[in-house]
């Protein structure tokens, strides 16, 4: 994100979706897994302070090697 800031882009927010599904044959080959192995998926869209999309990412993770941790805050 340093490059975005250097270009004058002010990051505002991101929406991230985490899911799970079975590996396709191609994903299994690329990730050294068996076809059908469980995978974690993530898609992220990041917005600047004007609401413009400045980043999109679609990721696939080996389920046995990743964990996601979330902190949930209560707002009064």
Secondary structure, DSSP 8 states (H G I E B T S, - for coil): -HHHHHTT--EEEEEEEEEEEE--HHHHHHHT--TT-EEEEEEEEEEETTS-EEEEEEEEEEGGG-----------
